[in-house]
Amino acid sequence: MKAVYSSLNLVETHHLKNVLAAAGIRSRIKNEDLVRLAGEIPFPECSLQLLVERAEDYPAAEALVRDFLKPRPQPGPSWRCGACGETSEGQFTACWSCGRDRG
C-alpha cells in the first residue's frame, strides 16, 4: 500500500478517505492512535497516512487528493436582496430570507 496523503488533521484525512470511497477507491488510515502524540514524537512518525489499497487506483486517488487541495476562490462581497432588502454573504446565489436569485 502506498500513501497518497499525510496530515495531522484527522477530520480532513477521514473526509479524503470518504472522497476516495465515493470514487470506488479502497483505502485505510494509518497512525490514528499515534497522531495524538504529535509534538512528543517527530511529525513523520505520527502523522496520519491515507493508504491506497490497490496500486492501480493510486493515480486516480492522487488526482482526487490534488483536486481537494487546490485553493478555492474566496467568495465575493456581501450583497443586498432587491426584493426584501436582506443582506446575504457573497457565496450565496439566492437570498436566504425570500429565496430570490441574486440576479
N, C-alpha and C positions, 0 to 999 in steps of 0.2 A: 504494500500500500504506500502511496505517495501523498505527502501533504500538499494541499492546494491553497491553504490559508493558515496563518498563525496569528494569534492575538491573545491579549489578557481579558478581552471583553466577552464574557460568557453569553450575554444576550445576542450580540452580533454574530457570534460563532454559531449559535443554535439557529438563528434566522437563516444564515447561509446554508446550513445543513438542510433546512426545510426548503429553501430555494432549489437546492440540488435534488432533493427528493421529488419535488414537483416536476422536475425535468426528467425523472426516471433514473437519476444517478444515485447509487447507494454509497453512503459514506458513514464515517463514525468520527467521534471526537475523542482525542487522546489528551490526557493530563487534566481532566476535570477536577480531580482531587488535589492535584499539585498547584493549580492556579492560585489557590488561597495563600500559598507561601511566597508569592511574588514580593520581592524586596528582601526576603530572608535567604532565598537561593537565586542564582542567576536567571534572568529572563529566559534565555534559550532552553533552560532545563524545566521550567514550569509553565511556559506559555501553552495555551490551548492549541491543538493542531487538528485541522479538519482533514481527514484522510479519505481519499477516494479509493473504494474497494477494488474496482476493476481498472486496469491500466488503459484500456481502450476508451474509458469515459473521461480520462484526465483532460484532454484538450477541450472538451465541451464544458467541464467543470471550471477549468481555468478561465474560459471566456465568460461564464456566468459570474464568477468572482470579480473579474476585471470590470464587468459592466456594473456590478454592485458598488465597486469602489470609485467609479467615475464621479467627479464633482457634479453636483446638481445645481442648476441655475437658481439663484435666490429669487424669491417672489418679489413682484413689483410693489409699489407703494399701496397703501390702503386706498379704497375708493368709496364713494358715496352713491347709494342707490337712487336712480332718478325717479322711482315710483314712491318709495316710502321714506327716503332720506337717511336710512340706516347706513352706518359705516361698516364695511367688511374688509378683512385683510386681503392683501394683494394676491394670494394664491387661490382665492375663491373666484369662480366664474359666474356665480349666481348669488343673489342676496340671501343671506341666511334667514332673514326675517320674513320676506314676502315671496321669495323664490324667483324674482325677475332676473333674467340674464343680464350680465354685466353690460353687454352691448357696446 
